[in-house]
Amino acid sequence: MGREKVASDAGGRGYAALYLALLSILLCFVVSVLYVHSFGVNVFFADEWDLVPLLRESHAGTLGATDLFARHNEHIYLFPWGLMLLLGPMTNYDTVPFMYAVQFCFLLTSIVLLLAFSQDAKDRSRAYFLLFLPVPFLVFTLRQYENMLWGNQVSFGLAQSFSVLALYALHASFGAGLAKRAGVFSAAVLCATVATFSAAQGLMVWPAGLLVLIVSSLNRMAKGVLAASWALLGLVEWILYSVGYDKPKGVPSVLYAVGHPLEGLRYFATLLGSALFWNDAFAFWVGLMLLFFTAIGLLMLAKRHELAGSSFWVSLLAFSFLSMALITAGRSGFPDEAFFAQPTASRYATFSVPAVAALYALFVKLVWQRKSTVASAVFGVVLVLVLVSVPISYQKGLASGELTKVSRKRAASIIIDYRSQPASALLIFGWDPQRVRRYARVLDRLDQSIFAGIPDPNGRDDRRPQPSTTQARDD
């Protein structure tokens, strides 16, 4: 009777730990939604303007599939633009709902990571879930405030969450029967396709998924069939993605980092460290530390022949590292003053965060399985780095959110009067002023986005938000 009571108490504590893990996800999601509610502003900004021609074609009934495959720099936004065109008519193309969609992407990522954690916890105490608690704070970090407060960045959200889902589906298919495995594998292919045609980083899910299959414990025949199928489908999508690509003028060679290896390493390490910290120098040293820890963790897994049991986390590391390598190749050649190409740019944290989450999960597993002094020490350092980064990210994220709100409100007050604004004022949108004016005219004519509900120009002036005296003077 006493033994049964102890087991019952342990089970109760275990379920309490699981509920706390779920509560941590819900808490972080609610905070991120409130963050968008507090700082999100309805105004088209920078690359978001590229949606306007599609909106115009859709309104005219001439939108075709090829329009959705149109390339934006190195990206193909098939699924993000499809989602925007689907939701747009319901919201008059208000950009704030797209910001909420980004939070749902991060919610999906958090749930998948919890499912992967639950696989690791199967043969352990359910108190194992307590160690999951920092992960949602990492996934929803305000370090990526730019993606949270810019509707266009639903592209990065979709690329991240569906890549994570694809890798987990592949991993989950190993324990399924033959018929069920085919269905789960097909779901993984579908998720990988959504990731691929959401942002260029989604391409990296294919080599990462191949790694899942290579290190799996499947028998040789099953592994060969699935790996060959995955590789072939990935190759087809890579080819489709590459057709018609011309490097934009003024963009450095993707081989710049190869020719300048130290600079490439600096950029890559800073990208990795910037998942946690904002300062360039500090992010660089933290990134180098995390690279060293990654090598230690993988060597320990290989030495103990445990790569197969951790295939999801290993593939998630690979996806994140490959995504950062792609960003390094595409951005490291730009001058330091190019803010959009800096390794600590907020938008790139979405692809470095999964690496830190995977590394943390790997060392949780290593510490729980083995009484290794090295694993325990590394786990302790990684945990401290994550915990220290949380309050910093919230503090700086709130300040950055306020600055973004002020900037976007100013942009909104300018675009609402686009007819009378000088070209210099339209530079705030980070785009060619003439294109901004032309596309604003389209939104105005279609009565969409910020122009929704505003009457005809002749009787509209009293309905327009007026810039403050300070704004007018600054303009």
Order of alpha helices (4+ residues) and beta strands (2+ residues): alpha-alpha-alpha-beta-beta-alpha-alpha-alpha-alpha-alpha-alpha-alpha-alpha-alpha-alpha-alpha-alpha-alpha-alpha-alpha-alpha-alpha
